[in-house]
Amino acid sequence: MTDEGCNGMSMTIDRGRLKEHLISWATGTPLGTPPPTATGTLVLADAAHIPAVVASGLVGPGTLLLAPDDGTGVPEPAVGYDGSLTEAGGEFSNGQDFFLQTHSYVASPFMTVFGPTLVRVLDEADHEAFLADAARAVDEGVFPDFLVTSSVVLADPAALSGEARPGDGPAVRLYADHDGQLSVSPTGAVLGTVGDSLETLTARHEQLTARAAGLGQVLSPDTLDTVHDVHPHLPRYLRAVTALRSFAARGITGLKVSGFGSRLAPQLAGTDARADLSDPGLPLVVYRDDEAYIVDGTRLFTVDVRAAQALECLLATGGRTAGLVPDGWDAQVTELLARHGVRLSLPVAA
Protein backbone atom coordinates (compact mmCIF):
# COMPACT_ATOMS: atom_id res chain seq x y z
CA MET A 1 0.00 0.00 0.00
CA THR A 2 1.09 3.52 -0.64
CA ASP A 3 -0.07 6.72 1.00
CA GLU A 4 -1.57 9.28 -1.40
CA GLY A 5 -1.01 12.14 0.95
CA CYS A 6 -2.68 13.89 3.85
CA ASN A 7 -6.02 15.63 4.46
CA GLY A 8 -7.92 12.36 4.90
CA MET A 9 -7.09 10.95 1.49
CA SER A 10 -7.48 7.16 1.23
CA MET A 11 -4.55 4.85 0.79
CA THR A 12 -4.27 2.87 -2.44
CA ILE A 13 -3.33 -0.73 -3.08
CA ASP A 14 -1.85 -2.64 -5.98
CA ARG A 15 -4.63 -4.17 -8.09
CA GLY A 16 -3.11 -7.65 -8.02
CA ARG A 17 -2.80 -7.64 -4.23
CA LEU A 18 -6.35 -6.32 -3.87
CA LYS A 19 -7.70 -9.14 -6.04
CA GLU A 20 -5.81 -11.78 -4.02
CA HIS A 21 -7.15 -10.41 -0.75
CA LEU A 22 -10.73 -10.26 -2.01
CA ILE A 23 -10.61 -13.89 -3.20
CA SER A 24 -9.14 -14.90 0.16
CA TRP A 25 -11.82 -12.95 2.00
CA ALA A 26 -14.66 -14.43 -0.07
CA THR A 27 -13.48 -18.05 0.01
CA GLY A 28 -11.51 -18.41 3.25
CA THR A 29 -8.33 -19.34 1.41
CA PRO A 30 -5.26 -18.27 3.42
CA LEU A 31 -2.76 -15.92 1.81
CA GLY A 32 0.56 -17.37 2.91
CA THR A 33 1.15 -17.18 6.63
CA PRO A 34 -1.37 -14.88 8.35
CA PRO A 35 -0.18 -12.32 10.92
CA PRO A 36 0.09 -14.04 14.32
CA THR A 37 -2.20 -11.61 16.15
CA ALA A 38 -4.12 -9.88 13.36
CA THR A 39 -6.44 -10.83 10.52
CA GLY A 40 -5.45 -11.06 6.87
CA THR A 41 -8.38 -9.20 5.29
CA LEU A 42 -10.98 -7.15 7.16
CA VAL A 43 -13.93 -5.55 5.37
CA LEU A 44 -15.98 -2.92 7.18
CA ALA A 45 -19.51 -1.89 6.27
CA ASP A 46 -18.99 1.38 8.16
CA ALA A 47 -15.78 3.38 8.33
CA ALA A 48 -16.75 4.51 11.85
CA HIS A 49 -15.46 1.14 13.11
CA ILE A 50 -11.86 1.77 11.98
CA PRO A 51 -10.64 3.02 15.40
CA ALA A 52 -12.18 0.04 17.24
CA VAL A 53 -10.68 -2.67 15.03
CA VAL A 54 -7.29 -0.99 15.14
CA ALA A 55 -7.42 -0.62 18.93
CA SER A 56 -8.41 -4.27 19.40
CA GLY A 57 -5.34 -5.45 17.49
CA LEU A 58 -7.21 -6.95 14.54
CA VAL A 59 -5.20 -4.82 12.12
CA GLY A 60 -1.51 -5.64 11.73
CA PRO A 61 1.29 -4.95 9.22
CA GLY A 62 -0.01 -7.58 6.78
CA THR A 63 -3.71 -6.74 7.09
CA LEU A 64 -5.75 -5.26 4.27
CA LEU A 65 -8.43 -3.13 5.93
CA LEU A 66 -11.21 -2.04 3.56
CA ALA A 67 -13.73 0.64 4.54
CA PRO A 68 -16.42 2.45 2.53
CA ASP A 69 -15.38 5.88 1.27
CA ASP A 70 -18.07 8.57 1.18
CA GLY A 71 -15.92 10.74 -1.04
CA THR A 72 -13.88 12.39 1.69
CA GLY A 73 -11.42 9.54 2.11
CA VAL A 74 -10.91 7.11 4.97
CA PRO A 75 -8.19 7.37 7.64
CA GLU A 76 -5.13 5.17 7.64
CA PRO A 77 -4.52 2.30 7.72
CA ALA A 78 -7.76 1.65 5.79
CA VAL A 79 -8.14 1.48 2.01
CA GLY A 80 -11.34 3.08 0.79
CA TYR A 81 -13.87 1.44 -1.50
CA ASP A 82 -17.09 2.36 -3.29
CA GLY A 83 -20.17 0.18 -3.58
CA SER A 84 -20.80 -3.13 -1.83
CA LEU A 85 -19.25 -6.57 -1.39
CA THR A 86 -22.32 -8.05 0.29
CA GLU A 87 -25.50 -6.99 -1.51
CA ALA A 88 -27.04 -8.83 -4.46
CA GLY A 89 -26.47 -6.76 -7.57
CA GLY A 90 -23.83 -4.67 -5.83
CA GLU A 91 -20.58 -3.58 -7.40
CA PHE A 92 -17.35 -2.99 -5.49
CA SER A 93 -14.77 -0.54 -6.81
CA ASN A 94 -11.44 0.60 -5.47
CA GLY A 95 -12.09 4.03 -6.94
CA GLN A 96 -9.63 3.39 -9.73
CA ASP A 97 -9.62 0.51 -12.22
CA PHE A 98 -10.91 -2.57 -10.37
CA PHE A 99 -14.56 -3.61 -10.21
CA LEU A 100 -16.15 -6.69 -8.63
CA GLN A 101 -19.82 -7.56 -9.04
CA THR A 102 -21.82 -9.56 -6.48
CA HIS A 103 -24.72 -11.75 -7.63
CA SER A 104 -27.12 -13.86 -5.62
CA TYR A 105 -26.92 -17.54 -6.54
CA VAL A 106 -30.51 -17.79 -7.76
CA ALA A 107 -30.14 -14.76 -10.04
CA SER A 108 -26.75 -15.72 -11.48
CA PRO A 109 -28.01 -17.85 -14.42
CA PHE A 110 -29.82 -14.77 -15.74
CA MET A 111 -26.98 -12.28 -15.28
CA THR A 112 -24.31 -11.41 -17.84
CA VAL A 113 -20.76 -11.74 -16.53
CA PHE A 114 -18.71 -8.74 -17.66
CA GLY A 115 -15.71 -9.21 -15.37
CA PRO A 116 -14.73 -10.48 -11.91
CA THR A 117 -17.91 -11.71 -10.24
CA LEU A 118 -18.69 -13.03 -6.77
CA VAL A 119 -21.65 -15.39 -6.42
CA ARG A 120 -23.19 -15.66 -2.96
CA VAL A 121 -25.80 -17.85 -1.29
CA LEU A 122 -27.77 -15.16 0.52
CA ASP A 123 -30.89 -17.02 1.69
CA GLU A 124 -32.68 -20.37 1.74
CA ALA A 125 -33.90 -19.92 -1.86
CA ASP A 126 -30.32 -19.48 -3.05
CA HIS A 127 -29.29 -22.58 -1.11
CA GLU A 128 -32.11 -24.67 -2.58
CA ALA A 129 -31.05 -23.61 -6.08
CA PHE A 130 -27.45 -24.58 -5.28
CA LEU A 131 -28.54 -28.03 -4.05
CA ALA A 132 -30.70 -28.53 -7.14
CA ASP A 133 -27.79 -27.69 -9.43
CA ALA A 134 -25.54 -30.14 -7.58
CA ALA A 135 -28.15 -32.90 -7.86
CA ARG A 136 -28.56 -32.25 -11.59
CA ALA A 137 -24.79 -32.45 -12.07
CA VAL A 138 -24.74 -35.85 -10.36
CA ASP A 139 -27.69 -37.20 -12.34
CA GLU A 140 -27.16 -35.60 -15.74
CA GLY A 141 -23.59 -34.32 -15.81
CA VAL A 142 -24.80 -30.76 -16.39
CA PHE A 143 -22.93 -28.04 -14.49
CA PRO A 144 -24.19 -24.43 -14.29
CA ASP A 145 -22.46 -22.36 -16.96
CA PHE A 146 -21.97 -19.38 -14.65
CA LEU A 147 -20.21 -21.50 -12.00
CA VAL A 148 -17.57 -22.85 -14.37
CA THR A 149 -16.78 -19.43 -15.85
CA SER A 150 -13.18 -18.55 -15.09
CA SER A 151 -13.97 -15.03 -13.85
CA VAL A 152 -16.56 -16.21 -11.30
CA VAL A 153 -15.79 -16.98 -7.65
CA LEU A 154 -18.27 -18.87 -5.46
CA ALA A 155 -18.26 -17.41 -1.97
CA ASP A 156 -17.91 -19.62 1.12
CA PRO A 157 -17.34 -22.97 -0.62
CA ALA A 158 -16.46 -24.67 2.67
CA ALA A 159 -19.82 -23.67 4.14
CA LEU A 160 -21.64 -24.96 1.05
CA SER A 161 -19.80 -28.28 1.03
CA GLY A 162 -19.61 -28.69 4.80
CA GLU A 163 -15.92 -29.54 4.43
CA ALA A 164 -13.76 -27.26 6.58
CA ARG A 165 -11.07 -25.41 4.64
CA PRO A 166 -7.66 -25.70 6.34
CA GLY A 167 -6.58 -22.41 7.85
CA ASP A 168 -9.89 -20.59 7.37
CA GLY A 169 -11.03 -18.45 10.27
CA PRO A 170 -10.74 -14.98 11.82
CA ALA A 171 -6.97 -14.95 11.22
CA VAL A 172 -7.71 -15.10 7.47
CA ARG A 173 -10.81 -12.95 7.07
CA LEU A 174 -13.39 -10.91 8.93
CA TYR A 175 -16.43 -8.81 8.10
CA ALA A 176 -17.91 -6.11 10.35
CA ASP A 177 -21.51 -5.11 9.60
CA HIS A 178 -23.06 -1.70 10.21
CA ASP A 179 -23.68 -2.60 13.87
CA GLY A 180 -20.07 -3.66 14.39
CA GLN A 181 -20.82 -7.38 14.57
CA LEU A 182 -17.96 -9.56 13.33
CA SER A 183 -18.11 -12.79 11.32
CA VAL A 184 -15.85 -14.50 8.81
CA SER A 185 -18.48 -13.92 6.12
CA PRO A 186 -21.38 -11.49 5.71
CA THR A 187 -23.68 -14.55 5.85
CA GLY A 188 -21.83 -16.34 8.66
CA ALA A 189 -22.59 -16.73 12.33
CA VAL A 190 -21.72 -13.71 14.48
CA LEU A 191 -18.48 -14.22 16.42
CA GLY A 192 -18.35 -10.97 18.36
CA THR A 193 -17.98 -7.23 17.94
CA VAL A 194 -15.33 -4.83 16.70
CA GLY A 195 -13.85 -4.49 20.18
CA ASP A 196 -13.02 -8.19 20.51
CA SER A 197 -9.54 -9.64 20.10
CA LEU A 198 -8.50 -12.14 17.46
CA GLU A 199 -7.99 -14.75 20.19
CA THR A 200 -11.58 -14.36 21.38
CA LEU A 201 -13.01 -14.49 17.86
CA THR A 202 -10.92 -17.55 16.96
CA ALA A 203 -12.06 -19.44 20.04
CA ARG A 204 -15.71 -18.83 19.13
CA HIS A 205 -15.10 -19.76 15.49
CA GLU A 206 -13.60 -23.09 16.53
CA GLN A 207 -16.90 -24.04 18.18
CA LEU A 208 -18.78 -23.77 14.89
CA THR A 209 -19.18 -26.11 11.96
CA ALA A 210 -17.95 -24.93 8.58
CA ARG A 211 -21.56 -24.42 7.45
CA ALA A 212 -22.53 -22.34 10.46
CA ALA A 213 -19.35 -20.26 10.23
CA GLY A 214 -20.08 -19.28 6.63
CA LEU A 215 -23.88 -19.44 6.38
CA GLY A 216 -25.20 -19.39 9.94
CA GLN A 217 -27.13 -16.13 9.46
CA VAL A 218 -29.05 -17.24 6.36
CA LEU A 219 -29.71 -20.98 6.77
CA SER A 220 -32.01 -22.53 9.36
CA PRO A 221 -30.56 -24.74 12.12
CA ASP A 222 -32.33 -27.76 10.59
CA THR A 223 -30.69 -27.15 7.22
CA LEU A 224 -27.27 -26.70 8.81
CA ASP A 225 -27.66 -29.96 10.74
CA THR A 226 -29.06 -32.23 8.01
CA VAL A 227 -27.75 -31.08 4.64
CA HIS A 228 -24.63 -33.26 4.71
CA ASP A 229 -26.56 -36.48 5.39
CA VAL A 230 -28.96 -35.75 2.54
CA HIS A 231 -26.33 -34.46 0.09
CA PRO A 232 -23.00 -36.24 0.77
CA HIS A 233 -21.80 -35.48 -2.78
CA LEU A 234 -21.46 -31.71 -2.23
CA PRO A 235 -17.70 -31.63 -1.42
CA ARG A 236 -16.85 -33.61 -4.55
CA TYR A 237 -19.29 -31.56 -6.62
CA LEU A 238 -17.51 -28.35 -5.68
CA ARG A 239 -14.16 -29.95 -6.47
CA ALA A 240 -15.52 -30.80 -9.91
CA VAL A 241 -16.74 -27.22 -10.36
CA THR A 242 -13.30 -25.88 -9.42
CA ALA A 243 -11.63 -28.28 -11.86
CA LEU A 244 -13.90 -27.30 -14.75
CA ARG A 245 -13.31 -23.62 -13.99
CA SER A 246 -9.56 -24.25 -14.09
CA PHE A 247 -9.86 -25.98 -17.46
CA ALA A 248 -12.02 -23.11 -18.77
CA ALA A 249 -9.27 -20.66 -17.81
CA ARG A 250 -6.98 -22.72 -20.07
CA GLY A 251 -9.48 -22.63 -22.92
CA ILE A 252 -10.46 -26.30 -22.52
CA THR A 253 -14.23 -26.83 -22.57
CA GLY A 254 -16.74 -29.58 -23.42
CA LEU A 255 -15.46 -31.79 -20.60
CA LYS A 256 -17.21 -34.46 -18.57
CA VAL A 257 -16.40 -35.42 -14.99
CA SER A 258 -16.50 -39.08 -14.03
CA GLY A 259 -19.40 -39.91 -11.74
CA PHE A 260 -21.40 -36.88 -12.76
CA GLY A 261 -23.93 -38.17 -15.26
CA SER A 262 -21.50 -40.43 -17.11
CA ARG A 263 -18.49 -42.73 -16.92
CA LEU A 264 -15.52 -43.04 -19.24
CA ALA A 265 -15.17 -46.82 -18.74
CA PRO A 266 -17.91 -48.67 -20.64
CA GLN A 267 -17.69 -51.59 -18.19
CA LEU A 268 -19.18 -49.35 -15.49
CA ALA A 269 -22.34 -48.74 -17.52
CA GLY A 270 -25.37 -50.14 -15.76
CA THR A 271 -23.60 -50.58 -12.44
CA ASP A 272 -24.41 -48.71 -9.23
CA ALA A 273 -20.72 -48.09 -8.45
CA ARG A 274 -20.62 -44.59 -6.93
CA ALA A 275 -18.15 -44.87 -4.06
CA ASP A 276 -16.18 -41.88 -5.35
CA LEU A 277 -19.06 -39.41 -5.06
CA SER A 278 -18.92 -39.34 -1.28
CA ASP A 279 -15.11 -39.16 -0.99
CA PRO A 280 -13.86 -35.67 -1.91
CA GLY A 281 -10.23 -36.62 -1.26
CA LEU A 282 -10.03 -38.86 -4.31
CA PRO A 283 -8.68 -37.48 -7.61
CA LEU A 284 -11.08 -36.63 -10.42
CA VAL A 285 -11.16 -38.22 -13.86
CA VAL A 286 -12.06 -35.55 -16.44
CA TYR A 287 -12.40 -36.34 -20.14
CA ARG A 288 -13.70 -35.53 -23.61
CA ASP A 289 -13.53 -37.44 -26.89
CA ASP A 290 -10.17 -39.29 -26.79
CA GLU A 291 -8.59 -37.09 -24.09
CA ALA A 292 -8.40 -37.88 -20.39
CA TYR A 293 -7.07 -35.91 -17.44
CA ILE A 294 -6.48 -36.56 -13.76
CA VAL A 295 -7.14 -33.68 -11.35
CA ASP A 296 -5.74 -33.83 -7.85
CA GLY A 297 -6.24 -30.64 -5.89
CA THR A 298 -4.69 -27.82 -7.90
CA ARG A 299 -2.70 -30.19 -10.14
CA LEU A 300 -3.85 -31.74 -13.39
CA PHE A 301 -2.11 -33.97 -15.88
CA THR A 302 -2.96 -35.88 -19.04
CA VAL A 303 -3.14 -39.69 -19.02
CA ASP A 304 -3.87 -42.46 -21.49
CA VAL A 305 -7.61 -43.12 -21.81
CA ARG A 306 -7.17 -46.77 -20.78
CA ALA A 307 -5.31 -45.72 -17.64
CA ALA A 308 -8.06 -43.21 -16.87
CA GLN A 309 -10.68 -45.95 -17.28
CA ALA A 310 -8.81 -48.24 -14.89
CA LEU A 311 -8.50 -45.43 -12.34
CA GLU A 312 -12.18 -44.62 -12.74
CA CYS A 313 -13.06 -48.24 -11.94
CA LEU A 314 -10.84 -48.09 -8.85
CA LEU A 315 -12.48 -44.90 -7.63
CA ALA A 316 -16.07 -45.86 -8.41
CA THR A 317 -15.84 -49.29 -6.75
CA GLY A 318 -13.71 -48.35 -3.78
CA GLY A 319 -10.87 -50.53 -5.10
CA ARG A 320 -12.98 -53.60 -5.91
CA THR A 321 -12.15 -53.88 -9.60
CA ALA A 322 -12.33 -57.66 -10.07
CA GLY A 323 -13.75 -58.41 -13.51
CA LEU A 324 -13.72 -54.74 -14.52
CA VAL A 325 -10.10 -54.13 -15.56
CA PRO A 326 -7.36 -56.44 -16.90
CA ASP A 327 -5.17 -58.10 -14.30
CA GLY A 328 -2.48 -55.78 -13.01
CA TRP A 329 -3.94 -52.59 -14.49
CA ASP A 330 -5.11 -51.19 -11.19
CA ALA A 331 -1.65 -51.64 -9.67
CA GLN A 332 -0.03 -50.02 -12.71
CA VAL A 333 -2.37 -47.04 -12.40
CA THR A 334 -1.62 -46.53 -8.71
CA GLU A 335 2.10 -46.66 -9.51
CA LEU A 336 1.58 -44.05 -12.24
CA LEU A 337 -0.22 -41.78 -9.79
CA ALA A 338 2.45 -42.30 -7.15
CA ARG A 339 5.06 -40.98 -9.57
CA HIS A 340 3.00 -37.80 -9.72
CA GLY A 341 2.73 -37.67 -5.94
CA VAL A 342 -0.88 -38.91 -5.83
CA ARG A 343 -1.53 -41.76 -3.41
CA LEU A 344 -4.84 -43.58 -3.15
CA SER A 345 -6.19 -44.86 0.12
CA LEU A 346 -7.93 -47.74 -1.63
CA PRO A 347 -7.38 -51.52 -1.49
CA VAL A 348 -5.56 -52.53 -4.69
CA ALA A 349 -4.95 -56.13 -5.70
CA ALA A 350 -1.29 -57.08 -6.08
C-alpha positions as CSV (number, residue, x, y, z in Angstrom):
1,M,0.0,0.0,0.0
2,T,1.1,3.5,-0.6
3,D,-0.1,6.7,1.0
4,E,-1.6,9.3,-1.4
5,G,-1.0,12.1,1.0
6,C,-2.7,13.9,3.8
7,N,-6.0,15.6,4.5
8,G,-7.9,12.4,4.9
9,M,-7.1,10.9,1.5
10,S,-7.5,7.2,1.2
11,M,-4.6,4.8,0.8
12,T,-4.3,2.9,-2.4
13,I,-3.3,-0.7,-3.1
14,D,-1.8,-2.6,-6.0
15,R,-4.6,-4.2,-8.1
16,G,-3.1,-7.7,-8.0
17,R,-2.8,-7.6,-4.2
18,L,-6.4,-6.3,-3.9
19,K,-7.7,-9.1,-6.0
20,E,-5.8,-11.8,-4.0
21,H,-7.1,-10.4,-0.8
22,L,-10.7,-10.3,-2.0
23,I,-10.6,-13.9,-3.2
24,S,-9.1,-14.9,0.2
25,W,-11.8,-12.9,2.0
26,A,-14.7,-14.4,-0.1
27,T,-13.5,-18.0,0.0
28,G,-11.5,-18.4,3.2
29,T,-8.3,-19.3,1.4
30,P,-5.3,-18.3,3.4
31,L,-2.8,-15.9,1.8
32,G,0.6,-17.4,2.9
33,T,1.1,-17.2,6.6
34,P,-1.4,-14.9,8.4
35,P,-0.2,-12.3,10.9
36,P,0.1,-14.0,14.3
37,T,-2.2,-11.6,16.2
38,A,-4.1,-9.9,13.4
39,T,-6.4,-10.8,10.5
40,G,-5.4,-11.1,6.9
41,T,-8.4,-9.2,5.3
42,L,-11.0,-7.2,7.2
43,V,-13.9,-5.6,5.4
44,L,-16.0,-2.9,7.2
45,A,-19.5,-1.9,6.3
46,D,-19.0,1.4,8.2
47,A,-15.8,3.4,8.3
48,A,-16.7,4.5,11.8
49,H,-15.5,1.1,13.1
50,I,-11.9,1.8,12.0
51,P,-10.6,3.0,15.4
52,A,-12.2,0.0,17.2
53,V,-10.7,-2.7,15.0
54,V,-7.3,-1.0,15.1
55,A,-7.4,-0.6,18.9
56,S,-8.4,-4.3,19.4
57,G,-5.3,-5.5,17.5
58,L,-7.2,-7.0,14.5
59,V,-5.2,-4.8,12.1
60,G,-1.5,-5.6,11.7
61,P,1.3,-4.9,9.2
62,G,0.0,-7.6,6.8
63,T,-3.7,-6.7,7.1
64,L,-5.8,-5.3,4.3
65,L,-8.4,-3.1,5.9
66,L,-11.2,-2.0,3.6
67,A,-13.7,0.6,4.5
68,P,-16.4,2.5,2.5
69,D,-15.4,5.9,1.3
70,D,-18.1,8.6,1.2
71,G,-15.9,10.7,-1.0
72,T,-13.9,12.4,1.7
73,G,-11.4,9.5,2.1
74,V,-10.9,7.1,5.0
75,P,-8.2,7.4,7.6
76,E,-5.1,5.2,7.6
77,P,-4.5,2.3,7.7
78,A,-7.8,1.7,5.8
79,V,-8.1,1.5,2.0
80,G,-11.3,3.1,0.8
81,Y,-13.9,1.4,-1.5
82,D,-17.1,2.4,-3.3
83,G,-20.2,0.2,-3.6
84,S,-20.8,-3.1,-1.8
85,L,-19.3,-6.6,-1.4
86,T,-22.3,-8.0,0.3
87,E,-25.5,-7.0,-1.5
88,A,-27.0,-8.8,-4.5
89,G,-26.5,-6.8,-7.6
90,G,-23.8,-4.7,-5.8
91,E,-20.6,-3.6,-7.4
92,F,-17.3,-3.0,-5.5
93,S,-14.8,-0.5,-6.8
94,N,-11.4,0.6,-5.5
95,G,-12.1,4.0,-6.9
96,Q,-9.6,3.4,-9.7
97,D,-9.6,0.5,-12.2
98,F,-10.9,-2.6,-10.4
99,F,-14.6,-3.6,-10.2
100,L,-16.1,-6.7,-8.6
101,Q,-19.8,-7.6,-9.0
102,T,-21.8,-9.6,-6.5
103,H,-24.7,-11.8,-7.6
104,S,-27.1,-13.9,-5.6
105,Y,-26.9,-17.5,-6.5
106,V,-30.5,-17.8,-7.8
107,A,-30.1,-14.8,-10.0
108,S,-26.8,-15.7,-11.5
109,P,-28.0,-17.9,-14.4
110,F,-29.8,-14.8,-15.7
111,M,-27.0,-12.3,-15.3
112,T,-24.3,-11.4,-17.8
113,V,-20.8,-11.7,-16.5
114,F,-18.7,-8.7,-17.7
115,G,-15.7,-9.2,-15.4
116,P,-14.7,-10.5,-11.9
117,T,-17.9,-11.7,-10.2
118,L,-18.7,-13.0,-6.8
119,V,-21.7,-15.4,-6.4
120,R,-23.2,-15.7,-3.0
121,V,-25.8,-17.8,-1.3
122,L,-27.8,-15.2,0.5
123,D,-30.9,-17.0,1.7
124,E,-32.7,-20.4,1.7
125,A,-33.9,-19.9,-1.9
126,D,-30.3,-19.5,-3.0
127,H,-29.3,-22.6,-1.1
128,E,-32.1,-24.7,-2.6
129,A,-31.0,-23.6,-6.1
130,F,-27.4,-24.6,-5.3
131,L,-28.5,-28.0,-4.0
132,A,-30.7,-28.5,-7.1
133,D,-27.8,-27.7,-9.4
134,A,-25.5,-30.1,-7.6
135,A,-28.2,-32.9,-7.9
136,R,-28.6,-32.3,-11.6
137,A,-24.8,-32.4,-12.1
138,V,-24.7,-35.9,-10.4
139,D,-27.7,-37.2,-12.3
140,E,-27.2,-35.6,-15.7
141,G,-23.6,-34.3,-15.8
142,V,-24.8,-30.8,-16.4
143,F,-22.9,-28.0,-14.5
144,P,-24.2,-24.4,-14.3
145,D,-22.5,-22.4,-17.0
146,F,-22.0,-19.4,-14.6
147,L,-20.2,-21.5,-12.0
148,V,-17.6,-22.9,-14.4
149,T,-16.8,-19.4,-15.8
150,S,-13.2,-18.6,-15.1
151,S,-14.0,-15.0,-13.8
152,V,-16.6,-16.2,-11.3
153,V,-15.8,-17.0,-7.6
154,L,-18.3,-18.9,-5.5
155,A,-18.3,-17.4,-2.0
156,D,-17.9,-19.6,1.1
157,P,-17.3,-23.0,-0.6
158,A,-16.5,-24.7,2.7
159,A,-19.8,-23.7,4.1
160,L,-21.6,-25.0,1.1
161,S,-19.8,-28.3,1.0
162,G,-19.6,-28.7,4.8
163,E,-15.9,-29.5,4.4
164,A,-13.8,-27.3,6.6
165,R,-11.1,-25.4,4.6
166,P,-7.7,-25.7,6.3
167,G,-6.6,-22.4,7.9
168,D,-9.9,-20.6,7.4
169,G,-11.0,-18.4,10.3
170,P,-10.7,-15.0,11.8
171,A,-7.0,-15.0,11.2
172,V,-7.7,-15.1,7.5
173,R,-10.8,-13.0,7.1
174,L,-13.4,-10.9,8.9
175,Y,-16.4,-8.8,8.1
176,A,-17.9,-6.1,10.3
177,D,-21.5,-5.1,9.6
178,H,-23.1,-1.7,10.2
179,D,-23.7,-2.6,13.9
180,G,-20.1,-3.7,14.4
181,Q,-20.8,-7.4,14.6
182,L,-18.0,-9.6,13.3
183,S,-18.1,-12.8,11.3
184,V,-15.8,-14.5,8.8
185,S,-18.5,-13.9,6.1
186,P,-21.4,-11.5,5.7
187,T,-23.7,-14.5,5.8
188,G,-21.8,-16.3,8.7
189,A,-22.6,-16.7,12.3
190,V,-21.7,-13.7,14.5
191,L,-18.5,-14.2,16.4
192,G,-18.3,-11.0,18.4
193,T,-18.0,-7.2,17.9
194,V,-15.3,-4.8,16.7
195,G,-13.8,-4.5,20.2
196,D,-13.0,-8.2,20.5
197,S,-9.5,-9.6,20.1
198,L,-8.5,-12.1,17.5
199,E,-8.0,-14.7,20.2
200,T,-11.6,-14.4,21.4
201,L,-13.0,-14.5,17.9
202,T,-10.9,-17.5,17.0
203,A,-12.1,-19.4,20.0
204,R,-15.7,-18.8,19.1
205,H,-15.1,-19.8,15.5
206,E,-13.6,-23.1,16.5
207,Q,-16.9,-24.0,18.2
208,L,-18.8,-23.8,14.9
209,T,-19.2,-26.1,12.0
210,A,-17.9,-24.9,8.6
211,R,-21.6,-24.4,7.5
212,A,-22.5,-22.3,10.5
213,A,-19.4,-20.3,10.2
214,G,-20.1,-19.3,6.6
215,L,-23.9,-19.4,6.4
216,G,-25.2,-19.4,9.9
217,Q,-27.1,-16.1,9.5
218,V,-29.1,-17.2,6.4
219,L,-29.7,-21.0,6.8
220,S,-32.0,-22.5,9.4
221,P,-30.6,-24.7,12.1
222,D,-32.3,-27.8,10.6
223,T,-30.7,-27.1,7.2
224,L,-27.3,-26.7,8.8
225,D,-27.7,-30.0,10.7
226,T,-29.1,-32.2,8.0
227,V,-27.8,-31.1,4.6
228,H,-24.6,-33.3,4.7
229,D,-26.6,-36.5,5.4
230,V,-29.0,-35.8,2.5
231,H,-26.3,-34.5,0.1
232,P,-23.0,-36.2,0.8
233,H,-21.8,-35.5,-2.8
234,L,-21.5,-31.7,-2.2
235,P,-17.7,-31.6,-1.4
236,R,-16.9,-33.6,-4.5
237,Y,-19.3,-31.6,-6.6
238,L,-17.5,-28.3,-5.7
239,R,-14.2,-29.9,-6.5
240,A,-15.5,-30.8,-9.9
241,V,-16.7,-27.2,-10.4
242,T,-13.3,-25.9,-9.4
243,A,-11.6,-28.3,-11.9
244,L,-13.9,-27.3,-14.8
245,R,-13.3,-23.6,-14.0
246,S,-9.6,-24.2,-14.1
247,F,-9.9,-26.0,-17.5
248,A,-12.0,-23.1,-18.8
249,A,-9.3,-20.7,-17.8
250,R,-7.0,-22.7,-20.1
251,G,-9.5,-22.6,-22.9
252,I,-10.5,-26.3,-22.5
253,T,-14.2,-26.8,-22.6
254,G,-16.7,-29.6,-23.4
255,L,-15.5,-31.8,-20.6
256,K,-17.2,-34.5,-18.6
257,V,-16.4,-35.4,-15.0
258,S,-16.5,-39.1,-14.0
259,G,-19.4,-39.9,-11.7
260,F,-21.4,-36.9,-12.8
261,G,-23.9,-38.2,-15.3
262,S,-21.5,-40.4,-17.1
263,R,-18.5,-42.7,-16.9
264,L,-15.5,-43.0,-19.2
265,A,-15.2,-46.8,-18.7
266,P,-17.9,-48.7,-20.6
267,Q,-17.7,-51.6,-18.2
268,L,-19.2,-49.4,-15.5
269,A,-22.3,-48.7,-17.5
270,G,-25.4,-50.1,-15.8
271,T,-23.6,-50.6,-12.4
272,D,-24.4,-48.7,-9.2
273,A,-20.7,-48.1,-8.4
274,R,-20.6,-44.6,-6.9
275,A,-18.2,-44.9,-4.1
276,D,-16.2,-41.9,-5.3
277,L,-19.1,-39.4,-5.1
278,S,-18.9,-39.3,-1.3
279,D,-15.1,-39.2,-1.0
280,P,-13.9,-35.7,-1.9
281,G,-10.2,-36.6,-1.3
282,L,-10.0,-38.9,-4.3
283,P,-8.7,-37.5,-7.6
284,L,-11.1,-36.6,-10.4
285,V,-11.2,-38.2,-13.9
286,V,-12.1,-35.6,-16.4
287,Y,-12.4,-36.3,-20.1
288,R,-13.7,-35.5,-23.6
289,D,-13.5,-37.4,-26.9
290,D,-10.2,-39.3,-26.8
291,E,-8.6,-37.1,-24.1
292,A,-8.4,-37.9,-20.4
293,Y,-7.1,-35.9,-17.4
294,I,-6.5,-36.6,-13.8
295,V,-7.1,-33.7,-11.4
296,D,-5.7,-33.8,-7.8
297,G,-6.2,-30.6,-5.9
298,T,-4.7,-27.8,-7.9
299,R,-2.7,-30.2,-10.1
300,L,-3.8,-31.7,-13.4
301,F,-2.1,-34.0,-15.9
302,T,-3.0,-35.9,-19.0
303,V,-3.1,-39.7,-19.0
304,D,-3.9,-42.5,-21.5
305,V,-7.6,-43.1,-21.8
306,R,-7.2,-46.8,-20.8
307,A,-5.3,-45.7,-17.6
308,A,-8.1,-43.2,-16.9
309,Q,-10.7,-46.0,-17.3
310,A,-8.8,-48.2,-14.9
311,L,-8.5,-45.4,-12.3
312,E,-12.2,-44.6,-12.7
313,C,-13.1,-48.2,-11.9
314,L,-10.8,-48.1,-8.8
315,L,-12.5,-44.9,-7.6
316,A,-16.1,-45.9,-8.4
317,T,-15.8,-49.3,-6.8
318,G,-13.7,-48.3,-3.8
319,G,-10.9,-50.5,-5.1
320,R,-13.0,-53.6,-5.9
321,T,-12.2,-53.9,-9.6
322,A,-12.3,-57.7,-10.1
323,G,-13.8,-58.4,-13.5
324,L,-13.7,-54.7,-14.5
325,V,-10.1,-54.1,-15.6
326,P,-7.4,-56.4,-16.9
327,D,-5.2,-58.1,-14.3
328,G,-2.5,-55.8,-13.0
329,W,-3.9,-52.6,-14.5
330,D,-5.1,-51.2,-11.2
331,A,-1.6,-51.6,-9.7
332,Q,0.0,-50.0,-12.7
333,V,-2.4,-47.0,-12.4
334,T,-1.6,-46.5,-8.7
335,E,2.1,-46.7,-9.5
336,L,1.6,-44.0,-12.2
337,L,-0.2,-41.8,-9.8
338,A,2.4,-42.3,-7.1
339,R,5.1,-41.0,-9.6
340,H,3.0,-37.8,-9.7
341,G,2.7,-37.7,-5.9
342,V,-0.9,-38.9,-5.8
343,R,-1.5,-41.8,-3.4
344,L,-4.8,-43.6,-3.2
345,S,-6.2,-44.9,0.1
346,L,-7.9,-47.7,-1.6
347,P,-7.4,-51.5,-1.5
348,V,-5.6,-52.5,-4.7
349,A,-5.0,-56.1,-5.7
350,A,-1.3,-57.1,-6.1
